[in-house]
């Protein structure tokens, strides 16, 4: 089975780092996966609407142009077709109000972006392991 992942983030460097982290993690575990990206919330929602096979996992940045991550998260979690998608909110913000809001809307997890590759990889790897143990991911 192939895991389908989507990343919604307007920062090319953040997308690149997250892709590298996911490739390291999944390649080491010999898990097949595909990654799609979106640069803003409107593009994300358009991509989801067109998808026949929806992603199991979505990494969603909060601060994006046109439509932010909170608006997208709310649409995803209130739409029957999308609400099963596991959403990890990613942000540079560690503001408790943002974290609380993400969980209230329905994020499975909130992860602060790390500047150190190794630290960020460990955070993401731990998240994925928790989801796997909970039966949310393959």
DSSP file (Angstrom, degrees, kcal/mol; ACC not computed):
  #  RESIDUE AA STRUCTURE BP1 BP2  ACC     N-H-->O    O-->H-N    N-H-->O    O-->H-N    TCO  KAPPA ALPHA  PHI   PSI    X-CA   Y-CA   Z-CA
    1    1 A X              0   0    0      0, 0.0     2,-0.5     0, 0.0    31,-0.5   0.000 360.0 360.0 360.0 141.5    0.0    0.0    0.0
    2    2 A X        -     0   0    0     29,-0.1     2,-0.4    31,-0.0    31,-0.3  -0.876 360.0-136.1-105.0 127.9    1.2    3.5   -0.9
    3    3 A X  E     -a   33   0A   0     29,-2.8    31,-2.2    -2,-0.5     2,-0.5  -0.683  15.2-148.2 -83.8 131.4    0.8    6.3    1.6
    4    4 A X  E     -a   34   0A   0     -2,-0.4    52,-2.0    29,-0.2    53,-1.5  -0.884  18.4-176.8-104.3 126.1   -0.4    9.5    0.1
    5    5 A X  E     -ab  35  57A   0     29,-2.7    31,-2.2    -2,-0.5     2,-0.4  -0.936  10.3-163.0-124.0 142.0    0.8   12.7    1.8
    6    6 A X  E     -ab  36  58A   0     51,-2.3    53,-2.8    -2,-0.4     2,-0.5  -0.981   2.1-162.2-124.5 140.8    0.0   16.4    1.0
    7    7 A X  E     -ab  37  59A   0     29,-2.6    31,-2.1    -2,-0.4     2,-0.6  -0.987   2.1-169.7-120.8 125.2    2.0   19.4    2.2
    8    8 A X  E     +ab  38  60A   0     51,-3.0    53,-2.7    -2,-0.5     2,-0.3  -0.940  33.5 128.4-116.1 108.8    0.4   22.9    2.1
    9    9 A X        -     0   0    0     29,-2.2    29,-0.1    -2,-0.6    55,-0.1  -0.966  50.2-147.1-159.6 139.5    3.0   25.6    2.8
   10   10 A X  S    S+     0   0    0     53,-0.3     2,-0.7    -2,-0.3    29,-0.1   0.518  78.3  88.9 -89.1  -4.9    3.9   28.8    1.0
   11   11 A X     >  -     0   0    0      1,-0.2     4,-2.2     2,-0.0     5,-0.2  -0.843  61.2-160.0-100.2 113.2    7.6   28.5    1.9
   12   12 A X  H  > S+     0   0    0     -2,-0.7     4,-2.5     1,-0.2    -1,-0.2   0.865  92.7  52.9 -58.6 -39.0    9.7   26.5   -0.7
   13   13 A X  H  > S+     0   0    0      2,-0.2     4,-2.5     1,-0.2    -1,-0.2   0.908 108.6  49.4 -64.8 -41.4   12.5   25.9    1.8
   14   14 A X  H  > S+     0   0    0      2,-0.2     4,-2.4     1,-0.2    -2,-0.2   0.896 111.8  49.1 -64.6 -39.7   10.0   24.5    4.4
   15   15 A X  H  X S+     0   0    0     -4,-2.2     4,-2.8     2,-0.2    -2,-0.2   0.936 111.2  50.1 -63.0 -45.9    8.5   22.2    1.8
   16   16 A X  H  X S+     0   0    0     -4,-2.5     4,-2.3     1,-0.2    -2,-0.2   0.922 112.4  46.2 -59.8 -46.2   11.9   21.0    0.7
   17   17 A X  H  X S+     0   0    0     -4,-2.5     4,-2.6     2,-0.2    -1,-0.2   0.927 113.3  48.5 -64.2 -45.3   13.0   20.2    4.3
   18   18 A X  H  X S+     0   0    0     -4,-2.4     4,-2.7     1,-0.2     5,-0.2   0.906 110.6  51.5 -63.4 -41.1    9.8   18.4    5.1
   19   19 A X  H  X S+     0   0    0     -4,-2.8     4,-2.7     2,-0.2    -1,-0.2   0.928 110.9  48.5 -59.7 -44.6   10.0   16.4    1.9
   20   20 A X  H  X S+     0   0    0     -4,-2.3     4,-2.5     2,-0.2    -2,-0.2   0.913 111.7  49.6 -61.7 -43.4   13.6   15.4    2.8
   21   21 A X  H  X S+     0   0    0     -4,-2.6     4,-2.5     2,-0.2    -2,-0.2   0.941 113.1  45.9 -60.6 -48.5   12.6   14.4    6.3
   22   22 A X  H  X S+     0   0    0     -4,-2.7     4,-3.0     1,-0.2     5,-0.4   0.898 111.6  51.9 -64.1 -40.8    9.7   12.3    5.0
   23   23 A X  H  X S+     0   0    0     -4,-2.7     4,-2.6    -5,-0.2     5,-0.3   0.927 110.7  48.7 -60.8 -44.7   11.8   10.7    2.4
   24   24 A X  H  X S+     0   0    0     -4,-2.5     4,-1.8    -5,-0.2    -2,-0.2   0.940 115.7  43.7 -58.6 -48.2   14.4    9.8    5.1
   25   25 A X  H  X S+     0   0    0     -4,-2.5     4,-1.2     2,-0.2    -2,-0.2   0.952 119.9  38.9 -65.1 -51.6   11.8    8.3    7.4
   26   26 A X  H  <>S+     0   0    0     -4,-3.0     5,-2.6     1,-0.2     4,-0.4   0.857 114.3  53.0 -73.4 -35.4    9.8    6.4    4.8
   27   27 A X  H ><5S+     0   0    0     -4,-2.6     3,-1.0    -5,-0.4    -1,-0.2   0.913 108.2  51.8 -64.5 -40.9   12.8    5.2    2.8
   28   28 A X  H 3<5S+     0   0    0     -4,-1.8    -1,-0.2    -5,-0.3    -2,-0.2   0.817 115.1  42.2 -63.5 -30.5   14.4    3.8    6.0
   29   29 A X  T 3<5S-     0   0    0     -4,-1.2    -1,-0.2    -5,-0.1    -2,-0.2   0.390 110.2-124.1 -96.5   2.5   11.1    1.9    6.7
   30   30 A X  T < 5 +     0   0    0     -3,-1.0     2,-0.5    -4,-0.4    -3,-0.2   0.895  56.7 153.6  54.2  45.8   10.7    0.8    3.1
   31   31 A X      < -     0   0    0     -5,-2.6     2,-0.2    -6,-0.1    -1,-0.2  -0.909  42.7-130.2-105.2 127.8    7.2    2.4    3.0
   32   32 A X        +     0   0    0     -2,-0.5   -29,-2.8   -31,-0.5     2,-0.3  -0.552  40.3 159.8 -74.9 140.0    6.0    3.5   -0.4
   33   33 A X  E     -a    3   0A   0    -31,-0.3     2,-0.3    -2,-0.2   -29,-0.2  -0.984  30.0-150.0-155.2 161.1    4.6    7.1   -0.5
   34   34 A X  E     -a    4   0A   0    -31,-2.2   -29,-2.7    -2,-0.3     2,-0.4  -0.982  12.9-151.8-134.2 149.4    3.8   10.0   -2.7
   35   35 A X  E     -a    5   0A   0     -2,-0.3     2,-0.3   -31,-0.2   -29,-0.2  -0.984  10.0-175.8-126.8 129.9    3.9   13.7   -1.8
   36   36 A X  E     -a    6   0A   0    -31,-2.2   -29,-2.6    -2,-0.4     2,-0.3  -0.884  13.0-153.9-115.3 152.0    1.8   16.5   -3.3
   37   37 A X  E     -a    7   0A   0     -2,-0.3     2,-0.3   -31,-0.2   -29,-0.2  -0.904  11.7-168.4-128.1 157.7    2.2   20.1   -2.5
   38   38 A X  E     -a    8   0A   0    -31,-2.1   -29,-2.2    -2,-0.3     3,-0.1  -0.990  15.3-150.4-140.0 144.0    0.1   23.3   -2.5
   39   39 A X  S    S+     0   0    0     -2,-0.3    26,-0.4   -31,-0.2     2,-0.3   0.593  77.9   7.5 -92.3 -13.5    1.3   26.8   -2.0
   40   40 A X  S  > S-     0   0    0     24,-0.1     4,-2.3   -31,-0.1    26,-0.1  -0.957  82.8 -93.0-158.5 173.1   -1.8   28.3   -0.4
   41   41 A X  H  > S+     0   0    0     26,-1.2     4,-2.5    24,-0.9     5,-0.2   0.840 119.6  52.7 -65.4 -35.6   -5.1   27.3    1.1
   42   42 A X  H  > S+     0   0    0     23,-0.3     4,-2.4     2,-0.2    -1,-0.2   0.931 110.8  47.6 -66.6 -44.5   -7.1   27.8   -2.1
   43   43 A X  H  > S+     0   0    0      2,-0.2     4,-2.5     1,-0.2    -2,-0.2   0.908 111.6  52.1 -61.8 -41.5   -4.7   25.6   -4.1
   44   44 A X  H  X S+     0   0    0     -4,-2.3     4,-2.6     2,-0.2    -2,-0.2   0.955 111.4  44.7 -58.0 -52.2   -4.9   23.0   -1.3
   45   45 A X  H  X S+     0   0    0     -4,-2.5     4,-2.2     1,-0.2    -1,-0.2   0.871 112.9  51.4 -65.5 -36.6   -8.7   22.9   -1.3
   46   46 A X  H  X S+     0   0    0     -4,-2.4     4,-1.6     2,-0.2    -1,-0.2   0.912 110.6  49.5 -63.4 -42.2   -8.8   22.8   -5.1
   47   47 A X  H  X S+     0   0    0     -4,-2.5     4,-1.3     1,-0.2    -2,-0.2   0.919 111.2  48.6 -62.5 -44.2   -6.4   19.9   -5.1
   48   48 A X  H  < S+     0   0    0     -4,-2.6     3,-0.3     1,-0.2    -1,-0.2   0.902 108.6  54.1 -62.8 -40.3   -8.5   18.0   -2.6
   49   49 A X  H  < S+     0   0    0     -4,-2.2    -1,-0.2     1,-0.2    -2,-0.2   0.854 111.5  45.0 -62.3 -35.0  -11.6   18.6   -4.6
   50   50 A X  H  < S+     0   0    0     -4,-1.6    -1,-0.2    -5,-0.1    -2,-0.2   0.694  92.1 103.0 -82.2 -20.0  -10.0   17.1   -7.7
   51   51 A X     <  -     0   0    0     -4,-1.3     3,-0.2    -3,-0.3    -3,-0.0  -0.415  44.5-175.2 -72.3 134.2   -8.5   14.1   -5.9
   52   52 A X  S    S+     0   0    0      1,-0.3     2,-0.8    -2,-0.2    -1,-0.2   0.848  87.6  44.8 -85.5 -46.2  -10.1   10.7   -6.3
   53   53 A X  S    S-     0   0    0      0, 0.0    -1,-0.3     0, 0.0     2,-0.0  -0.857  90.3-150.6 -99.7  99.8   -7.7    9.1   -3.8
   54   54 A X        -     0   0    0     -2,-0.8   -50,-0.2    -3,-0.2     2,-0.1  -0.315  22.8 -98.7 -72.3 153.8   -7.5   11.6   -0.9
   55   55 A X        -     0   0    0      1,-0.1   -50,-0.2   -52,-0.1    -1,-0.1  -0.382  16.6-147.9 -68.8 149.5   -4.3   11.8    1.2
   56   56 A X  S    S+     0   0    0    -52,-2.0    30,-2.2     1,-0.2     2,-0.4   0.742  86.1  36.8 -82.1 -25.5   -4.1   10.0    4.5
   57   57 A X  E     -bc   5  86A   0    -53,-1.5   -51,-2.3    28,-0.2     2,-0.4  -0.990  63.9-171.8-135.8 133.9   -1.9   12.7    5.9
   58   58 A X  E     -bc   6  87A   0     28,-2.8    30,-3.1    -2,-0.4     2,-0.6  -0.989  11.0-158.2-128.1 124.4   -1.8   16.5    5.5
   59   59 A X  E     -bc   7  88A   0    -53,-2.8   -51,-3.0    -2,-0.4     2,-0.5  -0.914  23.7-169.1 -97.3 118.3    0.9   18.8    6.8
   60   60 A X  E     -bc   8  89A   0     28,-2.8    30,-2.7    -2,-0.6     2,-0.2  -0.939  14.4-148.5-123.2 116.8   -0.8   22.2    6.9
   61   61 A X  E     - c   0  90A   0    -53,-2.7    30,-0.2    -2,-0.5     3,-0.2  -0.505   8.6-146.8 -75.2 147.4    1.0   25.5    7.5
   62   62 A X  S    S+     0   0    0     28,-1.2     7,-2.8     1,-0.2     2,-1.3   0.947  83.9  58.2 -79.7 -52.2   -1.0   28.1    9.4
   63   63 A X  S    S+     0   0    0      5,-0.2     2,-0.3     6,-0.1   -53,-0.3  -0.655  70.1 139.9 -91.3  92.7    0.3   31.3    7.7
   64   64 A X        -     0   0    0     -2,-1.3   -24,-0.1    -3,-0.2   -25,-0.0  -0.934  50.8-105.5-127.5 152.9   -0.3   31.0    4.0
   65   65 A X  S    S+     0   0    0    -26,-0.4     2,-2.9    -2,-0.3   -24,-0.9  -0.290  95.0  13.4 -73.2 164.8   -1.5   33.7    1.5
   66   66 A X  S    S+     0   0    0    -26,-0.1     2,-0.3   -25,-0.1    -1,-0.2  -0.296 138.0  17.0  70.1 -55.4   -5.0   33.8    0.1
   67   67 A X  S    S-     0   0    0     -2,-2.9   -26,-1.2     4,-0.0   -25,-0.1  -0.945  82.2-137.7-147.6 122.3   -6.4   31.3    2.6
   68   68 A X     >  -     0   0    0     -2,-0.3     4,-1.9   -28,-0.1     3,-0.2  -0.204  27.8-102.7 -80.6 172.0   -4.7   30.4    5.9
   69   69 A X  H  > S+     0   0    0     -7,-2.8     4,-3.0     1,-0.2     5,-0.2   0.809 116.9  58.1 -63.5 -33.3   -4.4   27.0    7.5
   70   70 A X  H  > S+     0   0    0     -8,-0.4     4,-2.3     2,-0.2    -1,-0.2   0.911 106.8  48.1 -65.0 -41.4   -7.1   27.6   10.1
   71   71 A X  H  > S+     0   0    0     -3,-0.2     4,-2.1     2,-0.2    -2,-0.2   0.928 114.6  46.6 -63.3 -44.5   -9.7   28.2    7.4
   72   72 A X  H  X S+     0   0    0     -4,-1.9     4,-2.8     2,-0.2    -2,-0.2   0.927 110.7  51.9 -63.3 -45.2   -8.6   25.1    5.5
   73   73 A X  H  X S+     0   0    0     -4,-3.0     4,-2.7     1,-0.2    -1,-0.2   0.911 109.4  50.2 -58.5 -43.4   -8.6   23.0    8.6
   74   74 A X  H  X S+     0   0    0     -4,-2.3     4,-1.0     2,-0.2    -1,-0.2   0.917 111.9  47.3 -61.9 -43.5  -12.1   24.1    9.4
   75   75 A X  H  < S+     0   0    0     -4,-2.1     4,-0.4     1,-0.2     3,-0.3   0.908 113.8  48.5 -63.6 -41.5  -13.3   23.2    5.9
   76   76 A X  H >< S+     0   0    0     -4,-2.8     3,-1.0     1,-0.2     6,-0.3   0.933 113.2  45.4 -64.8 -46.5  -11.6   19.9    6.0
   77   77 A X  H 3< S+     0   0    0     -4,-2.7    -1,-0.2     1,-0.2    -2,-0.2   0.587 114.8  47.8 -79.0  -9.7  -12.9   18.9    9.4
   78   78 A X  T 3< S+     0   0    0     -4,-1.0     2,-0.6    -3,-0.3    -1,-0.2   0.321  95.7  84.0-109.2   6.7  -16.5   20.0    8.6
   79   79 A X  S X> S-     0   0    0     -3,-1.0     4,-2.2    -4,-0.4     3,-1.4  -0.946  70.8-146.1-112.6 119.3  -16.7   18.2    5.2
   80   80 A X  T 34 S+     0   0    0     -2,-0.6     4,-0.4     1,-0.3    -1,-0.1   0.852  97.7  55.6 -50.8 -40.9  -17.6   14.6    5.3
   81   81 A X  T 34 S+     0   0    0      1,-0.2    -1,-0.3     2,-0.1     3,-0.1   0.792 120.7  27.8 -65.4 -28.5  -15.4   13.7    2.3
   82   82 A X  T X4 S+     0   0    0     -3,-1.4     3,-2.6    -6,-0.3    -2,-0.2   0.635  90.5  93.6-108.0 -18.0  -12.3   15.1    4.0
   83   83 A X  T 3< S+     0   0    0     -4,-2.2    -2,-0.1     1,-0.3    -3,-0.1   0.666  79.0  63.7 -62.4 -17.5  -12.7   14.8    7.7
   84   84 A X  T 3  S+     0   0    0     -4,-0.4    -1,-0.3    -3,-0.1     2,-0.2   0.630  77.1 110.1 -77.4 -12.8  -10.9   11.5    7.9
   85   85 A X  S <  S-     0   0    0     -3,-2.6     2,-0.6    -9,-0.2   -28,-0.2  -0.448  73.7-126.8 -67.2 129.1   -7.6   13.1    6.8
   86   86 A X  E     -c   57   0A   0    -30,-2.2   -28,-2.8    -2,-0.2     2,-0.5  -0.677  29.8-160.0 -76.9 120.1   -5.1   13.2    9.5
   87   87 A X  E     -c   58   0A   0     -2,-0.6    21,-2.3    19,-0.3    22,-1.3  -0.909  14.2-169.9-112.3 124.7   -3.9   16.8    9.7
   88   88 A X  E     -cd  59 109A   0    -30,-3.1   -28,-2.8    -2,-0.5     2,-0.4  -0.958  18.9-143.2-107.9 117.6   -0.7   18.0   11.3
   89   89 A X  E     -cd  60 110A   0     20,-2.8    22,-3.3    -2,-0.6     2,-0.4  -0.665  16.1-165.1 -80.6 132.3   -0.5   21.7   11.7
   90   90 A X  E     +cd  61 111A   0    -30,-2.7   -28,-1.2    -2,-0.4     2,-0.3  -0.965  20.6 146.4-118.7 134.1    3.0   23.1   11.1
   91   91 A X  E     - d   0 112A   0     20,-1.7    22,-2.8    -2,-0.4   -30,-0.0  -0.994  54.7-131.3-160.2 157.2    3.9   26.6   12.1
   92   92 A X  S    S+     0   0    0     -2,-0.3     2,-0.3    20,-0.2    20,-0.1   0.634  84.9 100.6 -80.0 -15.7    6.7   28.8   13.4
   93   93 A X        +     0   0    0      1,-0.1    -2,-0.1    -3,-0.1    20,-0.1  -0.508  43.6 176.6 -74.3 133.0    4.2   30.1   16.0
   94   94 A X        +     0   0    0     -2,-0.3     2,-0.3    18,-0.1    -1,-0.1   0.102  35.3 138.7-115.1  17.2    4.3   28.7   19.5
   95   95 A X    >>  -     0   0    0      1,-0.2     4,-2.0     2,-0.0     3,-0.7  -0.475  55.3-138.0 -65.5 125.0    1.5   31.0   20.6
   96   96 A X  H 3> S+     0   0    0     -2,-0.3     4,-2.8     1,-0.3     5,-0.2   0.811 101.6  59.5 -58.2 -32.5   -0.8   29.0   22.9
   97   97 A X  H 3> S+     0   0    0      2,-0.2     4,-2.3     1,-0.2    -1,-0.3   0.893 106.6  46.8 -63.8 -39.7   -3.9   30.6   21.2
   98   98 A X  H <> S+     0   0    0     -3,-0.7     4,-2.3     2,-0.2    -2,-0.2   0.916 113.7  48.2 -66.4 -43.2   -2.8   29.2   17.8
   99   99 A X  H  X S+     0   0    0     -4,-2.0     4,-2.0     2,-0.2    -2,-0.2   0.942 113.6  46.1 -63.1 -48.7   -2.1   25.8   19.3
  100  100 A X  H  X S+     0   0    0     -4,-2.8     4,-2.6     1,-0.2    -1,-0.2   0.915 112.0  51.7 -60.7 -44.6   -5.4   25.6   21.2
  101  101 A X  H  X S+     0   0    0     -4,-2.3     4,-2.1    -5,-0.2    -1,-0.2   0.905 107.2  53.0 -61.1 -42.2   -7.4   26.9   18.1
  102  102 A X  H  X>S+     0   0    0     -4,-2.3     5,-2.7     1,-0.2     4,-1.5   0.927 112.6  44.0 -59.7 -45.7   -5.8   24.2   15.9
  103  103 A X  H  <5S+     0   0    0     -4,-2.0    -1,-0.2     3,-0.2    -2,-0.2   0.885 110.7  54.7 -68.1 -37.9   -6.8   21.4   18.3
  104  104 A X  H  <5S+     0   0    0     -4,-2.6    -1,-0.2     1,-0.2    -2,-0.2   0.872 109.2  48.1 -62.9 -36.1  -10.3   22.9   18.8
  105  105 A X  H  <5S-     0   0    0     -4,-2.1    -1,-0.2    -5,-0.2    -2,-0.2   0.808 131.0 -89.7 -76.1 -29.2  -10.9   22.8   15.0
  106  106 A X  T  <5 +     0   0    0     -4,-1.5   -19,-0.3    -5,-0.2    -3,-0.2   0.567  65.0 157.5 133.4  12.5   -9.7   19.3   14.7
  107  107 A X      < -     0   0    0     -5,-2.7    -1,-0.2    -6,-0.2   -19,-0.2  -0.406  35.4-146.6 -63.4 141.1   -5.9   19.0   14.1
  108  108 A X  S    S-     0   0    0    -21,-2.3     2,-0.3     1,-0.3   -20,-0.2   0.804  80.1  -2.1 -75.6 -30.0   -4.5   15.7   15.1
  109  109 A X  E     -d   88   0A   0    -22,-1.3   -20,-2.8    -7,-0.1     2,-0.5  -0.989  58.1-143.5-159.5 152.4   -1.2   17.4   16.1
  110  110 A X  E     -d   89   0A   0     -2,-0.3     2,-0.5   -22,-0.2   -20,-0.2  -0.992  22.1-174.8-122.3 123.1    0.4   20.8   16.2
  111  111 A X  E     -d   90   0A   0    -22,-3.3   -20,-1.7    -2,-0.5     2,-0.4  -0.975  20.0-137.9-124.3 126.1    4.2   20.9   15.5
  112  112 A X  E     -d   91   0A   0     -2,-0.5   -20,-0.2   -22,-0.2     2,-0.1  -0.657  34.5-110.1 -77.6 132.5    6.4   23.9   15.7
  113  113 A X        -     0   0    0    -22,-2.8     2,-0.3    -2,-0.4    -1,-0.1  -0.392  32.9-144.8 -63.8 136.9    8.8   24.1   12.8
  114  114 A X        -     0   0    0      1,-0.1    -1,-0.1     2,-0.1     6,-0.0  -0.812  12.2-149.3-105.1 145.9   12.4   23.5   13.9
  115  115 A X  S    S+     0   0    0     -2,-0.3     2,-0.5     5,-0.0    -1,-0.1   0.698  82.1  78.2 -84.1 -20.0   15.4   25.1   12.4
  116  116 A X  S  > S-     0   0    0      1,-0.1     4,-2.6     2,-0.0     5,-0.2  -0.809  73.7-147.6 -93.8 123.6   17.6   22.1   13.1
  117  117 A X  H  > S+     0   0    0     -2,-0.5     4,-2.9     1,-0.2     5,-0.2   0.910  97.1  48.7 -56.7 -48.1   17.1   19.3   10.6
  118  118 A X  H  > S+     0   0    0      1,-0.2     4,-2.3     2,-0.2    -1,-0.2   0.904 113.1  47.2 -61.9 -43.4   17.8   16.5   13.0
  119  119 A X  H  > S+     0   0    0      2,-0.2     4,-2.2     1,-0.2    -1,-0.2   0.914 113.7  48.1 -64.3 -44.1   15.4   17.9   15.6
  120  120 A X  H  X S+     0   0    0     -4,-2.6     4,-2.5     2,-0.2     5,-0.2   0.911 110.6  51.4 -64.3 -42.4   12.7   18.4   13.0
  121  121 A X  H  X S+     0   0    0     -4,-2.9     4,-2.9    -5,-0.2     5,-0.2   0.919 109.6  50.2 -61.2 -43.5   13.1   14.9   11.7
  122  122 A X  H  X S+     0   0    0     -4,-2.3     4,-2.5     2,-0.2    -1,-0.2   0.909 110.2  50.6 -61.2 -42.4   12.8   13.5   15.2
  123  123 A X  H  X S+     0   0    0     -4,-2.2     4,-2.1     2,-0.2    -2,-0.2   0.942 114.4  42.9 -59.8 -48.6    9.6   15.5   15.8
  124  124 A X  H  X S+     0   0    0     -4,-2.5     4,-2.6     1,-0.2     5,-0.2   0.904 113.3  52.0 -67.1 -41.5    8.0   14.3   12.6
  125  125 A X  H  X S+     0   0    0     -4,-2.9     4,-2.1    -5,-0.2    -1,-0.2   0.909 110.2  48.9 -61.9 -42.4    9.2   10.7   13.2
  126  126 A X  H  X S+     0   0    0     -4,-2.5     4,-2.2    -5,-0.2    -1,-0.2   0.893 110.9  51.1 -63.7 -40.4    7.7   10.6   16.7
  127  127 A X  H  X S+     0   0    0     -4,-2.1     4,-2.3     1,-0.2    -2,-0.2   0.942 110.8  47.6 -61.1 -48.3    4.4   12.0   15.3
  128  128 A X  H  X S+     0   0    0     -4,-2.6     4,-2.4     1,-0.2    -1,-0.2   0.868 110.2  52.5 -64.0 -36.6    4.2    9.4   12.7
  129  129 A X  H  X S+     0   0    0     -4,-2.1     4,-2.5     2,-0.2    -1,-0.2   0.910 108.9  50.1 -65.8 -41.8    5.0    6.6   15.1
  130  130 A X  H  X S+     0   0    0     -4,-2.2     4,-1.8     1,-0.2    -2,-0.2   0.924 112.2  47.4 -61.0 -44.7    2.2    7.8   17.5
  131  131 A X  H  <>S+     0   0    0     -4,-2.3     5,-2.7     2,-0.2     6,-0.9   0.887 111.1  51.4 -65.0 -38.9   -0.3    7.9   14.6
  132  132 A X  H ><5S+     0   0    0     -4,-2.4     3,-1.3     4,-0.2    -2,-0.2   0.935 110.1  48.6 -63.1 -45.9    0.8    4.4   13.4
  133  133 A X  H 3<5S+     0   0    0     -4,-2.5    -1,-0.2     1,-0.3    -2,-0.2   0.838 110.5  51.9 -63.0 -33.0    0.4    3.0   17.0
  134  134 A X  T 3<5S-     0   0    0     -4,-1.8    -1,-0.3    -5,-0.2    -2,-0.2   0.497 117.1-115.3 -82.6  -2.7   -3.1    4.6   17.1
  135  135 A X  T < 5S+     0   0    0     -3,-1.3    -3,-0.2    -4,-0.4    -2,-0.1   0.645  84.6 118.2  80.4  14.7   -4.0    3.0   13.8
  136  136 A X  S   <S+     0   0    0     -5,-2.7     2,-0.3    -6,-0.2    -4,-0.2   0.694  75.9  30.3 -85.8 -19.5   -4.3    6.3   12.0
  137  137 A X              0   0    0     -6,-0.9    -2,-0.2    -9,-0.1    -1,-0.0  -0.915 360.0 360.0-135.5 160.9   -1.6    5.6    9.5
  138  138 A X              0   0    0     -2,-0.3    -6,-0.1    -3,-0.0  -135,-0.0   0.477 360.0 360.0 -75.7 360.0   -0.1    2.5    7.8
